[in-house]
Amino acid sequence: MIETLNDFEISLITKFRNHPLFSQIDAIAWEDLLAILIQRRFLSLSIVNLYEFVIDALTDEGIKRTVRGILNEEFPRNTKGVPLPSHRELLFQDLLNLGATSEMILITPETPTTQKVRNESYQCMIGCLGEKHCQVGLVAFLRFWAEVLVSVEYSCLWQRISERLSNGQSPHKIRSEFYYFHMIHDSRNSDIGQESILGGLTHSQELAIHLKRLISSKDALVYCLNLQENSYQLKCQFYDQFIRDRPVSFCQKK
């Protein structure tokens, strides 16, 4: 069953990487790229609410600890317990360093499509409640929507972001403290069931360990596949809005 899940994830990731916006990323004007990133910020701001929802809805204390640990990274502290800039603040700073102004970031309204994607993503979580495979569904959706696909998104966008920000290795560019971090630490670095603690686990891998344990039947597997498909569709809807003159969604099922 896990092989089926792995194959399905890889197929969705491959299709997502081939989205027209990512395929044409080099041709996007810089001001349009900033507009996309500013809209994408609204989805980033919703991450905390999704994680808090899952923590409250989970019944397994071990999974709760994992999810709580990932959420706490949004609000890091130093070794003395003093709060450091939150991930929200680091995202804001990365956008400023990319050329956006504070006014652009703070005043730009959420588009109807962005709001729809954000709301429907939350509704997907709510829809798990009361279902037979609620627990595995919560983990499957959270992992794929908030970790796996986030890393894919930022790896595709990094091709342009890296024109102005660096991974910390360039003396001529400002270091990215948000996009590069999430691209690396959220990534699906291995197939489910092949995680290794050597070198540390990414967020996707931490959740994958629980996902494998929770998938105990074909019905549970199918439930997860459907939620991952929904996650993929929602992320595609977000990027579809930036492809002009497209009568149908790129990710619309044929």
C-alpha positions in Angstrom: 0.0 0.0 0.0 2.8 2.4 0.8 4.3 1.8 -2.7 1.0 2.9 -4.2 1.0 6.1 -2.0 4.6 6.9 -2.9 3.9 6.5 -6.6 0.8 8.7 -6.4 2.7 11.4 -4.5 5.5 11.4 -7.1 3.0 11.7 -9.9 1.2 14.6 -8.3 4.5 16.4 -7.6 5.7 15.9 -11.2 2.4 17.3 -12.5 2.6 20.2 -10.1 6.2 21.1 -11.2 4.9 21.2 -14.8 2.2 23.8 -14.0 2.4 26.5 -16.7 3.3 29.2 -14.2 6.4 27.2 -13.1 7.2 26.2 -16.6 7.1 29.9 -17.6 8.7 31.3 -14.5 11.6 32.9 -16.4 9.2 35.0 -18.5 7.3 36.5 -15.6 7.9 40.2 -15.0 9.5 41.0 -11.6 6.5 43.0 -10.5 4.2 40.2 -11.4 6.3 37.7 -9.5 6.1 40.0 -6.4 2.3 40.0 -6.8 2.3 36.2 -6.8 4.5 36.0 -3.7 2.4 38.6 -1.9 -0.8 36.5 -2.6 1.1 33.3 -1.6 1.8 35.0 1.7 -1.9 34.7 2.6 -1.6 30.9 2.4 1.5 31.0 4.5 -0.4 33.0 7.2 -3.0 30.3 7.3 -0.5 27.5 8.2 -0.7 28.2 11.9 -4.5 27.9 12.0 -4.3 24.6 10.1 -1.7 23.2 12.5 -3.6 24.3 15.6 -6.8 22.7 14.1 -5.0 19.4 13.6 -3.5 19.4 17.1 -7.0 19.8 18.6 -8.5 17.2 16.3 -5.8 14.5 16.8 -6.2 11.9 19.5 -2.8 10.3 19.3 -0.4 12.0 21.7 2.7 10.9 19.7 1.4 12.6 16.5 0.3 15.6 18.5 3.9 16.1 19.8 5.3 15.9 16.2 2.7 18.4 14.9 3.2 20.7 17.9 7.0 20.6 17.4 6.7 21.6 13.8 4.2 24.4 14.7 6.6 25.7 17.4 9.3 26.2 14.8 7.1 29.0 13.5 7.9 30.9 16.6 11.6 30.1 17.3 13.5 31.1 20.5 17.2 31.2 21.2 19.0 29.0 23.7 18.0 31.4 26.6 14.3 31.2 25.6 14.2 34.7 24.1 11.8 34.9 21.1 13.4 35.3 17.7 11.7 36.7 14.6 8.7 34.5 13.7 8.5 32.8 10.3 5.8 35.4 9.4 8.3 38.1 10.1 11.0 36.4 8.1 8.6 36.0 5.2 7.8 39.8 5.4 11.6 40.5 5.4 12.3 38.3 2.4 9.5 40.1 0.5 11.1 43.4 1.4 14.5 42.2 0.3 13.0 41.1 -3.0 11.8 44.6 -3.7 8.3 44.8 -2.3 7.3 47.7 -0.1 5.6 47.5 3.3 2.6 49.1 1.8 2.4 46.6 -1.0 2.6 43.7 1.4 0.2 45.0 4.0 -2.4 46.7 1.8 -2.7 44.4 -1.2 -6.0 42.6 -0.7 -6.5 38.8 -0.9 -7.9 37.9 -4.3 -11.2 36.0 -4.4 -9.3 32.9 -5.7 -6.7 33.1 -2.9 -9.5 33.4 -0.3 -11.4 30.5 -1.9 -8.3 28.2 -1.9 -7.5 29.2 1.7 -11.1 28.6 2.9 -11.5 25.3 1.0 -8.2 24.0 2.4 -9.5 24.6 5.9 -12.8 22.9 5.0 -10.9 19.9 3.9 -9.6 19.5 7.4 -13.1 20.0 8.9 -14.4 17.4 6.4 -12.2 14.8 8.1 -14.0 15.1 11.4 -16.3 12.2 12.0 -14.9 10.1 9.2 -13.8 6.6 9.9 -10.2 7.5 8.8 -10.2 11.0 10.3 -6.8 10.7 12.0 -4.9 9.4 9.0 -6.7 11.9 6.9 -5.6 14.9 9.0 -2.0 13.8 8.8 -2.1 13.1 5.1 -3.7 16.4 4.1 -1.5 18.5 6.5 1.7 16.8 5.3 1.0 17.1 1.6 -0.6 20.6 1.6 1.5 22.3 4.2 4.9 20.6 3.8 5.4 18.5 0.7 3.8 20.9 -1.9 5.2 23.9 -0.1 8.7 22.7 -0.7 7.9 22.0 -4.3 6.4 25.5 -4.7 9.4 27.2 -3.3 11.8 25.1 -5.2 10.1 26.2 -8.4 9.9 29.8 -7.4 13.5 29.8 -6.1 14.7 29.9 -9.7 13.6 33.5 -9.7 13.9 34.4 -6.0 17.6 33.4 -6.2 18.2 36.2 -8.6 18.1 38.5 -5.5 18.3 36.3 -2.5 20.8 33.5 -1.7 21.1 30.4 0.4 23.7 32.1 2.5 26.7 31.1 0.3 26.8 34.3 -1.8 28.6 37.4 -0.5 26.8 39.5 -3.1 23.2 38.6 -2.2 21.1 38.9 1.0 20.4 35.6 2.6 16.8 34.2 2.3 15.6 33.4 5.8 12.2 32.2 4.8 11.9 30.7 1.3 15.1 28.8 1.3 14.6 27.4 4.8 11.1 26.1 3.9 12.3 24.7 0.6 14.8 22.6 2.4 13.1 21.8 5.8 9.7 20.9 4.4 10.9 18.7 1.5 10.0 15.1 0.8 13.5 13.8 1.0 12.6 10.2 0.8 9.8 7.8 0.0 7.4 7.0 2.9 9.0 4.2 4.8 12.5 5.1 3.8 13.1 7.9 6.4 16.5 8.0 8.1 17.3 10.1 11.2 20.9 10.5 10.0 21.3 14.1 9.1 17.9 14.9 10.6 14.3 14.6 9.3 12.4 17.1 7.3 8.9 18.1 8.3 7.5 15.9 5.5 9.5 12.9 6.8 8.5 13.4 10.4 4.8 13.3 9.4 5.4 10.4 6.9 6.5 8.2 9.8 3.1 8.6 11.4 1.3 8.3 8.1 2.8 4.9 7.3 1.7 3.6 10.7 -1.8 4.9 10.4 -2.5 3.4 6.9 -3.7 0.0 8.0 -6.2 -0.8 5.3 -7.0 -0.2 1.6 -9.9 2.1 2.6 -7.5 4.2 4.6 -5.1 4.4 1.7 -7.8 5.5 -0.7 -9.0 8.1 1.7 -5.4 9.5 1.9 -5.0 9.5 -1.9 -8.2 11.5 -2.3 -7.1 14.1 0.2 -3.7 14.4 -1.5 -5.5 14.9 -4.8 -7.6 17.6 -3.2 -4.5 19.3 -1.8 -2.9 19.2 -5.3 -6.0 20.6 -6.9 -6.2 23.5 -4.4 -2.6 24.5 -4.9 -3.1 24.4 -8.7 -6.2 26.6 -8.4 -4.1 29.2 -6.6 -1.5 29.3 -9.4 -4.1 29.1 -12.2 -5.3 32.6 -11.3 -2.0 34.0 -12.5 -2.2 32.4 -15.9 -4.0 34.9 -18.1 -6.6 33.9 -20.7 -6.9 30.3 -19.5 -10.5 29.2 -19.9 -10.0 26.1 -17.7 -7.9 25.1 -14.7 -4.6 23.5 -15.6 -5.3 20.9 -13.0 -8.9 20.3 -13.9 -9.6 16.6 -14.2 -10.0 15.4 -17.7 
